[in-house]
Amino acid sequence: MVFGLEITFAAWLIASLVLCVGTVVQGCIGFGGNLLAVPVVILVEPELVPGGMLIPAFVLSSLVLAREHHQTDWRGARIAIAGRVPGSVLGALLVVAISARVLSIVFGVMILIAVGLTASAAGITRTTWTLFGAGAAAGFMATSVAVGGPPIALVYQDADGPEVRTTLSAFLSVGTVISVAVLAIVGEFGLQDFRLGLSLVPATLVGVIVSGPMRSHIDGGRMRVGVLVLSSLAAVVAIIRGIAEYF
């Protein structure tokens, strides 16, 4: 146990380090925080996903929103948030329904889907229905595996960087509260999850600070590819580990 929490120091340290790195990545290229961190965290401490990982995600998105809120597409964010509600309910029901035995497999598959959406170059016309649908998909993914950004980012792929970052952050800030509330209602988020999440917030804050001076020195294209590759590898390992439990 560490800090009175039901987690080993080694698991907490690894989770904090990978979350810090993920935050630096997101601060530099606009995405990749939980997409990079969650697959690794699943391997070292599954109890942190989804509930615990949603807390630092909320802190990160709120900080980005506070910094660039004037660039936000509030109309699109509101529509997407409306879609997040039913998506979050479905995601919470999935968490309740699946057994611990298949947890790694489901999480790994969902992460691979998130990677595929992030890597997709296909443009989606931004309409009320595509925004609502992306919000629902993001709600489902965020509530089940704590990675909800890719569907919204796909819809905003034609927008400029600041608009994407801040609209995504507005959606994630409000949406994370929705996901946590729904998980709490179905009994999958409690005080322990909240405390675990809070213990990871310092790593997020360090990542935000470090990312500032690094942004102008980072090759965004290479980092993007690196994040997708590492996330995919970790997801595949999680799937293999889950399958191995059946033998």
N, C-alpha and C positions, 0 to 999 in steps of 0.2 A: 504493500500500500504506500501511497505518497500523498502528502498533505491531507491525510485522513480519508482519501478517496479510494474506491475499490479498483485500483489500477496500479501496476508495478511501476517503479521509477523508470525502468528501461523502456517500457511501452509508452509512458508519458513523454519521455525525452525524445524518442523517435517520432512520435506524433507531433510534438512541438517543433522539431527541426524540419520535418517535411512540410508542415503547415507554414512555417516561416518562409521556406523556399518557395512554396506555392504562392504565398502573398507577394513576394518579391516579383515573381513571374507575372502575376496579374497586374501589379502596379506598373510593370514595364510594358506589357503588350496588351493589357485590357482583359485578359481571360486566363484561366488555368489554375486558379487558387485551389478549389476543392477537386477539380478534375484531376489534378496531379496528386493532391494529398490523400483523398479518400481511398483510392485503391491500395495505397501503402498502409494506411491506418486500418483498413479491413483486415489486413494480414497480421498486424501486430496486436490489435485490440478491437475486435468487432463490436464491443459494447459502445464504442464511441460513435457508431453509425446506426441510424441517421441523426438521432437527437443531439448528441454532444457536438458534432461537427457543424450543426446549424447555428450555434451561438457565435463562434468566431466569424462565420460567414456573414451573419447579420452585422457584426461590428465593422467588417471590411467594407461591405456594400454601403453602410451608413456613412462611413468616412469619405468614400468616393463621392457619394451623393452630395454631402455637405460642401465638398470642394468644387464641384462642377454643376450644381443644381440648375443653373440658368440655361444649360444646354438640353435639359430633359424634354422629351416628347411626352408630356403628361397625359394627353388624350390616349396615345397608344399604350402607355403604362397602365392606365385605368382599365382599359379593355382587357389587357393581358391579366391583370390582377383578378378581374371578374372570372376569367377562365381558370385561374389558379385554384379557386375554391373547390369545384368538383374534382379537379385533378388531384388535389391534396387529399380529399376524402378517399379516392381510389387508391392512392399511394399508401395511406395509413391502413386501409383494409388489407393491402398486400402484405405489409409488415406483420400484421396480426395473423394472417392466414398461413404464411410460410413457416416451416419448422426450422430450427437452428441448423438442421442437417443440410438444408438446401440454401441456407443464407448466402454462403460464399458464391455459389453458382449464380443465383439471381443477381446479387450485387455486381459480380463480374460481367454478366451479360449486359446489365444496364449501363455500366461504365463504357463498355465497347460501343453501345448505341450512342452514348454521349460523345465519344470520340469521333464516331462516324458523322454525326451531325456537325460537330465543330470543323471537321476536315472537309465537309461538303462545300463545293464551290457553286452549287445550284442556288439561284436566286428565287425567292418567294415573294410574290406581290404582297405588299402590306395593305390588307383590308381588315375590316372589323372581324370577319370570320377567321382569317389566318392569325390575327393577333390573339383572338379568343382561344383558338386551337393550340397555338404555341404556348399560351399561358396555362392551359390545361395540361399539356404534355410536360411543361416545366414543373408544374405543381406535383404531378405524379412522380417525376424523377427526383425532385428535391425532397419530397416527403419520404420516399422509399430508400434513396441512396445518398441524399444530401448534395446532389449535383443537379441544379436546375437551370443553369444559364444557357446551355447550348441551343435549345429550341428558340428562345427569344433572340439570341445572337444571330441565328440563321435568318430570321425575319428581318432583322435590321442590318443585314450584310451590306446593303447598298448605302447605308448612312455613313457619315464621317465619324472619326474616332471618338471625339468628345460626346456626341449624341448617343453613340452605342454604349459607351461606358456609363454615362449618367442615367440613361433610361433603363439599362439593365440593372443598375444599382438601385434605382427607385423601385423597380419590380421586385428585386430580391429582398430589399429591406422590408417592405410590406408583406411580401409573400412568405418570408421566413417566419414572421409572426403567425401567419395563417397556418403554416405547416406545423409549427410547434404546438399551436392550440389544438389542431386536429389530432396530432399524436398524443397529446395529453388526455383528450377526451376518450380515446380508445385504450388508454393505459400504457402507451409506449413512450411516454416522456414524463419524467418525474424530477424530484429535487436532485437526485444523484446525477441525472443527465445534465441538468442545469449547472451543477457544480463542476462536473467534468468539462463542460464547454467553457465555463469561466476560466478554468485552469489553463486553457489553451489561448486565451485572449492575448496575454503578453507576447506570445510568439507572433501573433497577427500584427500587433502594434510595432514590433521590431521590424517585421517585413515591410510594413508601410513606410517606415522611416528610411530603411535601407534602399528601397526601390526609388526614392526621389532622385538622388544623385546618379543612379545607375541608368536611368531611362535613356539618356543621350549616348550611352556607350554600349548599348545592347543591340545585337542583330536580331530584330524581331522575327524575321523569317526562320532563322535557324532555331531560335528558342521555341517557336510555335511547333516546329517539327519534333523537336526534342521532347516537349511536353506530351504530344500525342503518342509518340513511341513509348515513352516510359509509362504513361497511363495504360496503354494497351498491354504492355508486358505484365504490369502488376495485376491487371484485370484477368489476364489469361492464367496467371499463377493462382489467383483466387478461385477461378473456375476449376482448375486441375485439383486444387486442394479439396474443394467441395466434392468433386467426383470421387476422389480417393477415399473419402469417408464411407463410401458405399461398399468398399472392398476390404 
